[in-house]
Amino acid sequence: MKHFISLTLLIALLAGCHPAVKHAETPETTFRFAFMTDIHLNMGENNCFQGLEQAIGHAKSNKAEFIITGGDNVDVDYLKDNNETAHELYQRLATFKDQAGIGFYTTIGNHDRFWDVPADDPLYNRGMYEKYLGKTYHSFSYKGWHFIILDTSSSKVDEEQKEWLVKDLAALDSSTPIVVSTHVPFLSVYYPVLSGEYTSRDTFSNFKEILDLFEGKNLKLVLQGHMHLYEEIKVKGIQFITAGAVSASWWGGSYHGTEEGYLLVEINGNDFTWEYVDYGWEVK
């Protein structure tokens, strides 16, 4: 009996010497979220603020638990000698975010970058976006899924962001399902379809290098904007969706058959389904 007790104690001690293996959290059964890209808030006469309010309400009625925007949230890149308007557009977007009543995560697009101040001004380029909405790239986890928001607004993922992404991915279990939001796409056939030409303008310049960083990880879904067309491309088990535009043809009606809408994604364990939803906006 004495030997048996000693052996049992030895086994227990040895077991305690090994670090616990980190396992991915088991995703909960179901949840929904909305991806709303290319909103293009502006100070024109097309009631775009009512349009966004309607889209948010529609997503909530469809039981979306949070919203991710896909960039080109506001039109400030073209403003000249009109800083007041740029601030107002960002303030109104920030109010939508704060009052949505559900999570609201934003992606930066090329039209969100502000140029009409000196280059050393804190608001220059991405500065105004960061003032009102926070960092242009970040990640969060939700019910066992990991969401990564990238900044491709300059049509490239720069070295600083790439280093951050490498660290973010290194902290993930290989089985954790991943969703990426980007403005300029990884993959698109926009120009071949509309212009009959293959061009690098369809994608951000180092998309292959960035996509390769996900090797060995469980990248499930890439959500894209910029093109205002609805596209579905599936490659190597990864679903790429260019999700139309909340504004369609910049609040001027449908764009080559894509209506004003957003993507409603339903997560079910480790799988997902999606639907492009026309939220009922009419040009006014």
Backbone as CSV, one residue per row, in Angstrom:
resi,resn,N_x,N_y,N_z,CA_x,CA_y,CA_z,C_x,C_y,C_z
1,MET,0.836,-1.203,0.000,0.000,0.000,0.000,0.867,1.247,0.000
2,LYS,1.948,1.241,0.730,2.831,2.395,0.803,3.414,2.705,-0.573
3,HIS,3.828,1.640,-1.303,4.396,1.854,-2.626,3.349,2.413,-3.587
4,PHE,2.115,1.949,-3.444,1.032,2.403,-4.305,0.781,3.898,-4.090
5,ILE,0.760,4.344,-2.851,0.535,5.758,-2.544,1.667,6.606,-3.109
6,SER,2.902,6.146,-2.968,4.062,6.896,-3.465,4.000,7.033,-4.980
7,LEU,3.623,5.923,-5.667,3.529,5.963,-7.122,2.441,6.921,-7.583
8,THR,1.318,6.914,-6.894,0.209,7.811,-7.229,0.622,9.256,-7.070
9,LEU,1.332,9.539,-5.966,1.794,10.911,-5.712,2.785,11.344,-6.773
10,LEU,3.684,10.435,-7.187,4.683,10.760,-8.205,4.007,11.106,-9.530
11,ILE,3.005,10.324,-9.914,2.280,10.587,-11.164,1.601,11.946,-11.118
12,ALA,0.991,12.264,-9.982,0.307,13.547,-9.821,1.281,14.700,-9.930
13,LEU,2.474,14.543,-9.312,3.477,15.601,-9.359,3.995,15.802,-10.768
14,LEU,4.261,14.686,-11.461,4.749,14.787,-12.833,3.714,15.453,-13.743
15,ALA,2.451,15.121,-13.546,1.391,15.727,-14.351,1.341,17.220,-14.141
16,GLY,1.598,17.662,-12.917,1.561,19.084,-12.607,2.726,19.849,-13.194
17,CYS,3.780,19.143,-13.640,4.950,19.824,-14.193,4.741,20.273,-15.633
18,HIS,3.730,19.741,-16.310,3.514,20.073,-17.715,2.540,21.235,-17.830
19,PRO,2.859,22.248,-18.654,1.944,23.375,-18.827,0.652,22.932,-19.503
20,ALA,-0.428,23.612,-19.163,-1.720,23.300,-19.767,-1.692,23.640,-21.252
21,VAL,-2.266,22.776,-22.059,-2.350,23.019,-23.486,-3.463,24.019,-23.744
22,LYS,-3.162,25.040,-24.554,-4.154,26.055,-24.865,-5.050,25.568,-25.986
23,HIS,-6.346,25.479,-25.711,-7.310,25.048,-26.711,-8.195,26.223,-27.088
24,ALA,-8.654,26.213,-28.329,-9.566,27.265,-28.777,-10.896,27.134,-28.047
25,GLU,-11.509,28.261,-27.763,-12.836,28.264,-27.183,-13.810,27.659,-28.181
26,THR,-14.690,26.781,-27.705,-15.683,26.201,-28.591,-16.715,27.250,-28.949
27,PRO,-16.883,27.539,-30.251,-17.843,28.565,-30.635,-19.251,28.247,-30.148
28,GLU,-19.970,29.266,-29.721,-21.356,29.077,-29.309,-22.206,28.739,-30.526
29,THR,-23.433,28.322,-30.280,-24.241,27.739,-31.339,-24.477,28.689,-32.500
30,THR,-25.127,29.812,-32.259,-25.460,30.711,-33.362,-25.363,32.163,-32.934
31,PHE,-25.004,33.010,-33.868,-25.173,34.452,-33.728,-25.119,35.068,-35.114
32,ARG,-25.593,36.289,-35.208,-25.625,37.005,-36.479,-24.881,38.327,-36.359
33,PHE,-24.298,38.756,-37.459,-23.751,40.108,-37.524,-23.957,40.662,-38.928
34,ALA,-23.864,41.977,-39.048,-24.069,42.649,-40.331,-22.775,43.290,-40.786
35,PHE,-22.498,43.169,-42.079,-21.355,43.838,-42.692,-21.893,44.902,-43.631
36,MET,-21.611,46.177,-43.302,-22.146,47.313,-44.056,-20.983,48.103,-44.644
37,THR,-20.830,48.015,-45.941,-19.698,48.688,-46.551,-20.133,49.844,-47.446
38,ASP,-19.206,50.776,-47.686,-19.387,51.885,-48.611,-20.681,52.659,-48.338
39,ILE,-20.718,53.236,-47.145,-21.878,54.032,-46.722,-21.851,55.418,-47.369
40,HIS,-20.687,56.025,-47.443,-20.499,57.314,-48.121,-21.420,58.405,-47.574
41,LEU,-21.339,58.632,-46.271,-22.073,59.769,-45.715,-21.521,61.061,-46.291
42,ASN,-22.394,61.943,-46.693,-21.986,63.217,-47.275,-23.047,64.261,-46.947
43,MET,-22.786,65.494,-47.313,-23.701,66.580,-46.989,-24.581,66.960,-48.178
44,GLY,-24.774,66.041,-49.118,-25.648,66.290,-50.256,-27.114,66.238,-49.867
45,GLU,-27.960,66.141,-50.862,-29.401,66.199,-50.628,-30.070,64.842,-50.838
46,ASN,-29.356,63.763,-50.558,-29.923,62.450,-50.844,-30.312,61.674,-49.591
47,ASN,-30.399,62.340,-48.457,-30.878,61.704,-47.225,-30.079,60.464,-46.839
48,CYS,-28.761,60.522,-47.028,-27.934,59.359,-46.715,-27.958,59.027,-45.219
49,PHE,-28.160,60.021,-44.370,-28.215,59.748,-42.930,-29.445,58.906,-42.584
50,GLN,-30.562,59.207,-43.233,-31.748,58.377,-43.044,-31.513,56.974,-43.579
51,GLY,-30.751,56.889,-44.680,-30.452,55.585,-45.246,-29.669,54.708,-44.291
52,LEU,-28.631,55.275,-43.672,-27.844,54.501,-42.719,-28.679,54.132,-41.497
53,GLU,-29.480,55.068,-41.012,-30.348,54.771,-39.873,-31.280,53.617,-40.200
54,GLN,-31.810,53.608,-41.415,-32.712,52.535,-41.830,-31.968,51.209,-41.918
55,ALA,-30.741,51.226,-42.450,-29.967,49.989,-42.573,-29.650,49.404,-41.197
56,ILE,-29.262,50.271,-40.253,-28.963,49.794,-38.901,-30.199,49.187,-38.261
57,GLY,-31.337,49.880,-38.380,-32.581,49.360,-37.823,-32.966,48.029,-38.444
58,HIS,-32.743,47.906,-39.748,-33.077,46.674,-40.452,-32.205,45.521,-39.947
59,ALA,-30.917,45.782,-39.774,-30.000,44.746,-39.274,-30.393,44.311,-37.862
60,LYS,-30.761,45.266,-37.034,-31.180,44.926,-35.665,-32.466,44.101,-35.681
61,SER,-33.373,44.424,-36.593,-34.615,43.645,-36.682,-34.328,42.223,-37.150
62,ASN,-33.198,42.036,-37.858,-32.754,40.699,-38.266,-31.870,40.033,-37.218
63,LYS,-31.854,40.618,-36.028,-31.166,40.055,-34.856,-29.650,40.024,-35.002
64,ALA,-29.103,40.984,-35.756,-27.643,41.124,-35.786,-27.171,41.573,-34.407
65,GLU,-26.115,40.948,-33.918,-25.589,41.287,-32.593,-24.519,42.358,-32.653
66,PHE,-23.961,42.587,-33.831,-23.047,43.709,-34.025,-22.942,44.014,-35.509
67,ILE,-22.339,45.158,-35.801,-22.135,45.623,-37.167,-20.646,45.838,-37.394
68,ILE,-20.158,45.442,-38.560,-18.826,45.825,-39.024,-19.012,46.624,-40.295
69,THR,-18.412,47.799,-40.374,-18.453,48.535,-41.637,-17.225,48.164,-42.468
70,GLY,-17.358,48.358,-43.792,-16.291,47.930,-44.693,-15.510,49.057,-45.332
71,GLY,-15.561,50.258,-44.739,-14.777,51.367,-45.274,-15.575,52.285,-46.179
72,ASP,-14.990,53.448,-46.478,-15.704,54.540,-47.151,-16.978,54.856,-46.378
73,ASN,-16.768,55.076,-45.091,-17.873,55.425,-44.201,-18.368,56.842,-44.470
74,VAL,-17.418,57.756,-44.732,-17.732,59.161,-44.986,-16.929,59.636,-46.199
75,ASP,-17.419,60.686,-46.831,-16.699,61.260,-47.968,-15.979,62.529,-47.523
76,VAL,-14.722,62.363,-47.087,-13.956,63.548,-46.664,-12.676,63.724,-47.478
77,ASP,-12.319,62.756,-48.287,-11.043,62.844,-48.998,-11.041,63.944,-50.052
78,TYR,-12.218,64.310,-50.532,-12.291,65.302,-51.602,-12.516,66.727,-51.083
79,LEU,-12.761,66.888,-49.784,-13.121,68.205,-49.250,-11.945,69.176,-49.334
80,LYS,-12.214,70.389,-49.737,-11.207,71.442,-49.828,-11.718,72.669,-49.073
81,ASP,-10.888,73.174,-48.176,-11.241,74.358,-47.398,-12.586,74.185,-46.700
82,ASN,-12.814,72.973,-46.193,-14.107,72.697,-45.568,-13.929,71.730,-44.405
83,ASN,-13.057,72.091,-43.488,-12.791,71.224,-42.342,-14.024,71.023,-41.473
84,GLU,-14.861,72.040,-41.419,-16.060,71.955,-40.586,-16.952,70.800,-41.041
85,THR,-17.103,70.649,-42.356,-17.919,69.558,-42.888,-17.292,68.203,-42.570
86,ALA,-15.980,68.092,-42.693,-15.303,66.835,-42.382,-15.559,66.434,-40.932
87,HIS,-15.426,67.389,-40.020,-15.693,67.095,-38.610,-17.153,66.687,-38.409
88,GLU,-18.065,67.378,-39.065,-19.482,67.070,-38.881,-19.816,65.666,-39.367
89,LEU,-19.262,65.276,-40.521,-19.530,63.936,-41.032,-19.014,62.866,-40.071
90,TYR,-17.803,63.061,-39.560,-17.257,62.085,-38.616,-18.021,62.090,-37.298
91,GLN,-18.443,63.265,-36.849,-19.230,63.343,-35.620,-20.550,62.593,-35.767
92,ARG,-21.171,62.739,-36.932,-22.454,62.062,-37.144,-22.259,60.552,-37.238
93,LEU,-21.174,60.113,-37.873,-20.890,58.682,-37.914,-20.617,58.143,-36.511
94,ALA,-19.833,58.889,-35.732,-19.548,58.464,-34.355,-20.831,58.381,-33.534
95,THR,-21.786,59.268,-33.786,-23.070,59.219,-33.088,-23.843,57.967,-33.472
96,PHE,-23.846,57.635,-34.767,-24.478,56.381,-35.188,-23.851,55.197,-34.448
97,LYS,-22.542,55.200,-34.349,-21.833,54.114,-33.672,-22.239,54.027,-32.204
98,ASP,-22.268,55.174,-31.535,-22.565,55.200,-30.106,-24.016,54.856,-29.805
99,GLN,-24.922,55.193,-30.722,-26.345,55.023,-30.465,-26.951,53.814,-31.161
100,ALA,-26.111,52.988,-31.786,-26.623,51.827,-32.526,-27.328,50.830,-31.606
101,GLY,-26.883,50.759,-30.362,-27.496,49.819,-29.432,-26.933,48.416,-29.547
102,ILE,-26.022,48.198,-30.478,-25.293,46.937,-30.608,-23.844,47.299,-30.934
103,GLY,-22.952,46.314,-30.917,-21.555,46.573,-31.244,-21.424,47.167,-32.636
104,PHE,-20.457,48.052,-32.799,-20.304,48.760,-34.081,-18.807,48.957,-34.310
105,TYR,-18.250,48.186,-35.254,-16.817,48.206,-35.537,-16.609,48.752,-36.949
106,THR,-15.633,49.628,-37.109,-15.446,50.275,-38.404,-14.134,49.878,-39.069
107,THR,-14.174,49.851,-40.395,-13.001,49.647,-41.236,-12.762,50.940,-42.004
108,ILE,-11.507,51.313,-42.209,-11.210,52.541,-42.931,-11.148,52.269,-44.435
109,GLY,-11.660,53.237,-45.216,-11.564,53.179,-46.671,-10.833,54.389,-47.208
110,ASN,-10.577,54.407,-48.501,-9.822,55.514,-49.083,-10.548,56.857,-48.948
111,HIS,-11.881,56.845,-48.984,-12.620,58.104,-48.858,-12.676,58.608,-47.421
112,ASP,-12.260,57.792,-46.467,-12.223,58.203,-45.060,-10.953,58.964,-44.699
113,ARG,-10.010,59.013,-45.604,-8.734,59.691,-45.325,-8.849,61.175,-45.673
114,PHE,-8.302,62.020,-44.799,-8.512,63.470,-44.880,-7.202,64.166,-45.211
115,TRP,-7.227,65.032,-46.230,-5.994,65.615,-46.748,-5.923,67.135,-46.606
116,ASP,-7.021,67.801,-46.306,-7.059,69.262,-46.422,-6.525,69.983,-45.185
117,VAL,-5.407,69.496,-44.664,-4.642,70.151,-43.599,-3.170,69.892,-43.900
118,PRO,-2.270,70.645,-43.314,-0.840,70.377,-43.546,-0.459,68.958,-43.122
119,ALA,0.566,68.424,-43.749,0.976,67.047,-43.502,1.406,66.796,-42.058
120,ASP,1.797,67.850,-41.345,2.202,67.664,-39.952,1.039,67.860,-38.985
121,ASP,-0.153,68.100,-39.503,-1.341,68.248,-38.651,-1.781,66.864,-38.166
122,PRO,-2.149,66.709,-36.888,-2.570,65.397,-36.367,-3.775,64.797,-37.097
123,LEU,-4.566,65.632,-37.767,-5.754,65.132,-38.452,-5.463,64.687,-39.886
124,TYR,-4.270,64.925,-40.366,-3.913,64.608,-41.754,-3.994,63.103,-42.013
125,ASN,-4.455,62.762,-43.209,-4.522,61.382,-43.660,-5.462,60.564,-42.764
126,ARG,-4.951,59.652,-41.965,-5.787,58.813,-41.119,-6.130,59.470,-39.777
127,GLY,-5.569,60.651,-39.529,-5.703,61.268,-38.211,-7.128,61.576,-37.812
128,MET,-7.933,62.057,-38.739,-9.314,62.381,-38.385,-10.118,61.118,-38.100
129,TYR,-9.900,60.081,-38.888,-10.551,58.793,-38.605,-10.209,58.323,-37.188
130,GLU,-8.930,58.366,-36.849,-8.498,57.888,-35.534,-9.045,58.756,-34.408
131,LYS,-9.208,60.039,-34.658,-9.762,60.942,-33.644,-11.175,60.508,-33.247
132,TYR,-11.975,60.140,-34.228,-13.380,59.841,-33.960,-13.679,58.354,-33.802
133,LEU,-12.884,57.481,-34.426,-13.245,56.071,-34.481,-12.192,55.128,-33.922
134,GLY,-10.974,55.611,-33.687,-9.942,54.752,-33.127,-8.984,54.212,-34.177
135,LYS,-8.196,53.247,-33.790,-7.127,52.720,-34.638,-7.682,52.114,-35.917
136,THR,-6.940,52.253,-36.997,-7.433,51.816,-38.298,-7.314,50.312,-38.519
137,TYR,-6.579,49.606,-37.699,-6.551,48.143,-37.759,-6.542,47.600,-36.346
138,HIS,-7.306,46.551,-36.140,-7.429,45.959,-34.802,-8.159,44.632,-34.933
139,SER,-8.353,43.958,-33.829,-9.071,42.683,-33.843,-9.890,42.546,-32.574
140,PHE,-10.851,41.649,-32.626,-11.642,41.324,-31.435,-12.156,39.900,-31.580
141,SER,-12.480,39.294,-30.482,-13.041,37.944,-30.491,-14.471,37.986,-29.980
142,TYR,-15.305,37.108,-30.550,-16.718,37.084,-30.179,-17.234,35.656,-30.269
143,LYS,-17.616,35.115,-29.125,-18.230,33.794,-29.046,-17.443,32.725,-29.809
144,GLY,-16.118,32.742,-29.608,-15.270,31.706,-30.185,-14.744,32.007,-31.574
145,TRP,-15.211,33.092,-32.203,-14.708,33.515,-33.508,-13.810,34.726,-33.341
146,HIS,-12.818,34.856,-34.234,-11.878,35.973,-34.166,-12.066,36.854,-35.402
147,PHE,-12.185,38.154,-35.168,-12.442,39.120,-36.233,-11.249,40.064,-36.354
148,ILE,-10.748,40.197,-37.572,-9.583,41.045,-37.845,-9.980,42.129,-38.825
149,ILE,-9.772,43.375,-38.441,-10.072,44.513,-39.298,-8.767,45.104,-39.812
150,LEU,-8.591,45.073,-41.132,-7.360,45.542,-41.753,-7.540,46.925,-42.371
151,ASP,-6.435,47.632,-42.503,-6.403,48.927,-43.174,-5.741,48.739,-44.541
152,THR,-6.572,48.697,-45.581,-6.049,48.627,-46.948,-6.404,49.899,-47.715
153,SER,-6.640,50.981,-46.996,-7.119,52.220,-47.612,-6.107,52.851,-48.551
154,SER,-4.831,52.487,-48.406,-3.797,52.983,-49.323,-3.451,51.933,-50.378
155,SER,-4.310,50.912,-50.483,-4.110,49.786,-51.412,-2.873,48.964,-51.070
156,LYS,-2.512,48.958,-49.787,-1.397,48.134,-49.323,-1.487,47.979,-47.805
157,VAL,-1.049,46.831,-47.303,-0.849,46.642,-45.864,0.616,46.922,-45.581
158,ASP,0.882,47.996,-44.816,2.273,48.407,-44.600,2.978,47.501,-43.591
159,GLU,4.267,47.722,-43.409,5.088,46.836,-42.577,4.646,46.843,-41.123
160,GLU,4.320,48.007,-40.602,3.891,48.084,-39.198,2.634,47.264,-38.966
161,GLN,1.682,47.405,-39.872,0.442,46.637,-39.742,0.699,45.148,-39.933
162,LYS,1.578,44.801,-40.852,1.900,43.393,-41.089,2.517,42.757,-39.847
163,GLU,3.419,43.472,-39.188,4.027,42.957,-37.960,2.972,42.751,-36.881
164,TRP,2.033,43.677,-36.787,0.940,43.523,-35.821,0.112,42.286,-36.144
165,LEU,-0.185,42.083,-37.421,-1.005,40.947,-37.829,-0.320,39.627,-37.510
166,VAL,0.971,39.547,-37.745,1.722,38.326,-37.427,1.579,37.985,-35.949
167,LYS,1.696,38.979,-35.083,1.566,38.758,-33.638,0.142,38.374,-33.265
168,ASP,-0.823,39.021,-33.892,-2.226,38.713,-33.592,-2.549,37.273,-33.955
169,LEU,-2.077,36.830,-35.114,-2.345,35.462,-35.549,-1.594,34.440,-34.708
170,ALA,-0.384,34.799,-34.256,0.418,33.871,-33.449,-0.268,33.527,-32.132
171,ALA,-1.102,34.425,-31.645,-1.782,34.205,-30.372,-3.017,33.323,-30.505
172,LEU,-3.375,32.946,-31.737,-4.587,32.171,-31.967,-4.298,30.687,-32.084
173,ASP,-5.186,29.879,-31.544,-5.169,28.449,-31.797,-5.448,28.210,-33.281
174,SER,-4.856,27.170,-33.834,-4.992,26.917,-35.272,-6.429,26.602,-35.685
175,SER,-7.274,26.226,-34.737,-8.652,25.884,-35.081,-9.627,27.050,-34.918
176,THR,-9.179,28.158,-34.366,-10.077,29.293,-34.152,-10.559,29.849,-35.488
177,PRO,-11.870,29.888,-35.727,-12.372,30.430,-36.992,-12.168,31.942,-37.067
178,ILE,-11.747,32.425,-38.236,-11.353,33.823,-38.421,-12.191,34.469,-39.522
179,VAL,-12.607,35.708,-39.264,-13.247,36.563,-40.267,-12.381,37.805,-40.422
180,VAL,-12.114,38.226,-41.658,-11.337,39.428,-41.939,-12.224,40.448,-42.634
181,SER,-12.110,41.706,-42.221,-12.754,42.818,-42.910,-11.687,43.694,-43.549
182,THR,-11.871,44.004,-44.821,-10.929,44.848,-45.544,-11.703,45.731,-46.515
183,HIS,-11.173,46.905,-46.819,-11.863,47.768,-47.778,-11.461,47.384,-49.204
184,VAL,-10.253,47.705,-49.613,-9.783,47.268,-50.930,-9.625,45.742,-50.888
185,PRO,-10.172,45.022,-51.851,-10.271,43.568,-51.745,-8.944,42.807,-51.836
186,PHE,-8.977,41.589,-51.282,-7.963,40.578,-51.570,-8.162,40.053,-52.996
187,LEU,-9.419,39.743,-53.334,-9.753,39.161,-54.629,-11.022,39.819,-55.166
188,SER,-11.034,40.112,-56.467,-12.204,40.705,-57.098,-12.088,40.521,-58.605
189,VAL,-13.251,40.471,-59.269,-13.269,40.432,-60.738,-14.036,41.641,-61.282
190,TYR,-13.970,42.736,-60.565,-14.693,43.953,-60.930,-14.321,44.429,-62.337
191,TYR,-13.042,44.669,-62.573,-12.631,45.224,-63.865,-12.795,44.234,-65.021
192,PRO,-12.498,42.938,-64.851,-12.785,42.015,-65.945,-14.263,42.015,-66.343
193,VAL,-15.157,42.109,-65.358,-16.585,42.054,-65.641,-17.085,43.355,-66.273
194,LEU,-16.666,44.491,-65.731,-17.186,45.772,-66.205,-16.407,46.355,-67.368
195,SER,-15.101,46.109,-67.412,-14.266,46.748,-68.437,-13.575,45.768,-69.373
196,GLY,-13.664,44.477,-69.068,-13.016,43.490,-69.920,-11.506,43.510,-69.806
197,GLU,-10.976,43.933,-68.648,-9.520,44.001,-68.470,-9.138,43.445,-67.105
198,TYR,-7.980,42.816,-67.056,-7.410,42.380,-65.793,-6.415,43.431,-65.332
199,THR,-6.567,43.892,-64.098,-5.747,44.983,-63.600,-5.493,44.835,-62.117
200,SER,-4.374,45.352,-61.664,-4.030,45.304,-60.244,-4.949,46.190,-59.412
201,ARG,-5.746,47.029,-60.051,-6.665,47.892,-59.306,-7.776,47.115,-58.613
202,ASP,-7.932,45.836,-58.954,-8.945,45.017,-58.304,-8.587,44.671,-56.865
203,THR,-7.308,44.738,-56.507,-6.862,44.250,-55.203,-5.861,45.213,-54.578
204,PHE,-5.599,45.045,-53.275,-4.480,45.789,-52.696,-3.181,45.088,-53.070
205,SER,-2.101,45.842,-53.146,-0.908,45.407,-53.875,-0.231,44.167,-53.296
206,ASN,-0.204,44.002,-51.978,0.491,42.845,-51.386,-0.493,41.833,-50.797
207,PHE,-1.622,41.651,-51.488,-2.656,40.755,-50.970,-2.158,39.323,-50.802
208,LYS,-1.308,38.837,-51.707,-0.836,37.446,-51.605,0.069,37.277,-50.392
209,GLU,0.939,38.234,-50.144,1.818,38.177,-48.982,1.003,38.145,-47.694
210,ILE,-0.038,38.956,-47.630,-0.863,39.007,-46.422,-1.701,37.741,-46.295
211,LEU,-2.247,37.273,-47.402,-3.036,36.041,-47.348,-2.189,34.865,-46.879
212,ASP,-0.920,34.806,-47.290,-0.035,33.713,-46.884,0.215,33.692,-45.382
213,LEU,0.044,34.823,-44.701,0.237,34.865,-43.250,-0.798,34.011,-42.517
214,PHE,-1.904,33.721,-43.182,-2.974,32.937,-42.562,-2.775,31.435,-42.760
215,GLU,-1.688,31.053,-43.402,-1.400,29.637,-43.603,-1.324,28.934,-42.244
216,GLY,-2.021,27.814,-42.116,-2.047,27.078,-40.866,-3.077,27.584,-39.880
217,LYS,-3.793,28.649,-40.239,-4.873,29.170,-39.406,-6.210,28.856,-40.077
218,ASN,-7.279,29.125,-39.367,-8.608,28.726,-39.830,-9.366,29.933,-40.386
219,LEU,-8.813,30.538,-41.454,-9.473,31.673,-42.080,-10.699,31.176,-42.844
220,LYS,-11.863,31.632,-42.424,-13.118,31.163,-43.000,-13.699,32.140,-44.017
221,LEU,-13.640,33.449,-43.676,-14.427,34.422,-44.420,-13.675,35.743,-44.527
222,VAL,-13.606,36.299,-45.736,-13.037,37.620,-45.965,-14.139,38.512,-46.513
223,LEU,-14.414,39.604,-45.810,-15.445,40.560,-46.195,-14.778,41.790,-46.794
224,GLN,-15.239,42.221,-47.979,-14.557,43.250,-48.745,-15.536,44.348,-49.164
225,GLY,-14.972,45.522,-49.480,-15.774,46.637,-49.948,-15.196,47.238,-51.211
226,HIS,-15.356,48.570,-51.341,-14.678,49.373,-52.358,-15.333,49.327,-53.734
227,MET,-15.822,48.172,-54.156,-16.260,47.997,-55.542,-17.735,48.344,-55.776
228,HIS,-18.545,48.331,-54.728,-19.991,48.581,-54.805,-20.744,47.491,-55.568
229,LEU,-20.058,46.478,-56.023,-20.685,45.315,-56.630,-20.757,44.188,-55.610
230,TYR,-21.718,43.271,-55.804,-21.779,42.081,-54.973,-21.057,40.948,-55.690
231,GLU,-20.066,40.345,-55.011,-19.289,39.243,-55.586,-19.106,38.138,-54.546
232,GLU,-19.070,36.907,-55.009,-18.704,35.764,-54.177,-17.596,34.992,-54.889
233,ILE,-16.472,34.798,-54.210,-15.363,34.010,-54.745,-14.904,33.062,-53.635
234,LYS,-14.809,31.770,-53.947,-14.315,30.817,-52.950,-13.068,30.138,-53.489
235,VAL,-11.978,30.256,-52.736,-10.689,29.708,-53.140,-10.037,29.027,-51.933
236,LYS,-9.559,27.806,-52.126,-8.845,27.061,-51.083,-9.621,27.052,-49.763
237,GLY,-10.924,26.929,-49.868,-11.764,26.824,-48.685,-12.079,28.145,-48.008
238,ILE,-11.602,29.261,-48.554,-11.855,30.579,-47.980,-12.921,31.286,-48.815
239,GLN,-13.949,31.778,-48.159,-15.010,32.501,-48.849,-14.710,33.997,-48.835
240,PHE,-14.591,34.580,-50.030,-14.402,36.019,-50.203,-15.723,36.610,-50.691
241,ILE,-16.208,37.648,-50.008,-17.459,38.287,-50.410,-17.246,39.798,-50.481
242,THR,-17.417,40.348,-51.671,-17.451,41.796,-51.842,-18.908,42.197,-51.708
243,ALA,-19.219,42.941,-50.630,-20.602,43.019,-50.152,-21.348,44.259,-50.619
244,GLY,-21.283,44.537,-51.935,-22.100,45.608,-52.471,-21.826,46.944,-51.809
245,ALA,-22.895,47.663,-51.469,-22.741,48.953,-50.797,-24.062,49.369,-50.170
246,VAL,-23.975,49.896,-48.960,-25.161,50.487,-48.334,-25.697,51.611,-49.217
247,SER,-24.780,52.335,-49.883,-25.169,53.470,-50.724,-25.427,53.092,-52.176
248,ALA,-25.200,51.812,-52.541,-25.300,51.348,-53.934,-24.520,52.290,-54.846
249,SER,-25.182,52.987,-55.754,-24.490,53.904,-56.658,-24.365,55.282,-55.992
250,TRP,-23.682,55.313,-54.856,-23.432,56.548,-54.117,-24.748,57.289,-53.864
251,TRP,-25.724,56.525,-53.338,-27.045,57.051,-53.005,-27.796,57.541,-54.245
252,GLY,-27.496,56.939,-55.383,-28.174,57.336,-56.614,-28.872,56.183,-57.299
253,GLY,-29.203,55.128,-56.564,-29.854,53.965,-57.153,-28.930,52.770,-57.224
254,SER,-29.400,51.706,-57.848,-28.623,50.473,-57.903,-27.362,50.675,-58.749
255,TYR,-26.352,49.839,-58.487,-25.082,49.951,-59.191,-24.826,48.658,-59.940
256,HIS,-25.010,48.688,-61.258,-24.834,47.504,-62.107,-25.575,46.301,-61.531
257,GLY,-26.788,46.558,-61.054,-27.635,45.482,-60.548,-27.527,45.220,-59.064
258,THR,-26.575,45.838,-58.380,-26.451,45.671,-56.932,-27.238,46.789,-56.239
259,GLU,-28.248,46.394,-55.461,-29.091,47.363,-54.773,-28.427,47.850,-53.482
260,GLU,-29.000,48.912,-52.907,-28.556,49.346,-51.580,-28.769,48.194,-50.602
261,GLY,-27.706,47.793,-49.920,-27.863,46.641,-49.043,-26.683,46.405,-48.136
262,TYR,-26.776,45.337,-47.370,-25.705,44.919,-46.471,-25.694,43.397,-46.410
263,LEU,-24.619,42.851,-45.898,-24.485,41.401,-45.782,-24.870,40.969,-44.372
264,LEU,-25.801,40.045,-44.289,-26.188,39.460,-43.007,-25.556,38.080,-42.913
265,VAL,-24.685,37.901,-41.922,-23.946,36.647,-41.747,-24.462,35.941,-40.501
266,GLU,-24.781,34.672,-40.644,-25.204,33.874,-39.496,-24.156,32.808,-39.210
267,ILE,-23.633,32.842,-37.998,-22.653,31.853,-37.540,-23.384,30.711,-36.868
268,ASN,-23.004,29.499,-37.201,-23.591,28.316,-36.577,-22.465,27.357,-36.231
269,GLY,-21.976,27.440,-34.987,-20.836,26.636,-34.577,-19.599,27.072,-35.334
270,ASN,-19.029,26.166,-36.129,-17.845,26.475,-36.927,-18.182,26.820,-38.374
271,ASP,-19.449,26.915,-38.694,-19.876,27.186,-40.055,-20.632,28.508,-40.126
272,PHE,-20.956,28.934,-41.334,-21.695,30.181,-41.494,-22.495,30.161,-42.786
273,THR,-23.532,30.965,-42.796,-24.300,31.234,-44.007,-24.428,32.737,-44.134
274,TRP,-24.854,33.209,-45.309,-24.941,34.647,-45.509,-26.029,34.975,-46.513
275,GLU,-26.435,36.246,-46.469,-27.448,36.747,-47.391,-27.203,38.232,-47.619
276,TYR,-27.240,38.655,-48.886,-27.174,40.087,-49.174,-28.589,40.640,-49.072
277,VAL,-28.767,41.595,-48.169,-30.099,42.069,-47.809,-30.338,43.461,-48.377
278,ASP,-31.373,43.583,-49.189,-31.860,44.888,-49.631,-32.718,45.438,-48.499
279,TYR,-32.256,46.506,-47.858,-32.947,46.994,-46.658,-34.091,47.960,-46.970
280,GLY,-34.419,48.111,-48.265,-35.622,48.838,-48.627,-35.458,50.313,-48.898
281,TRP,-34.212,50.774,-49.058,-34.009,52.192,-49.302,-34.483,52.579,-50.698
282,GLU,-35.106,53.743,-50.790,-35.516,54.283,-52.082,-34.832,55.631,-52.267
283,VAL,-34.330,55.876,-53.468,-33.684,57.139,-53.770,-34.703,58.268,-53.622
284,LYS,-34.319,59.303,-52.862,-35.266,60.401,-52.592,-34.631,61.732,-52.970
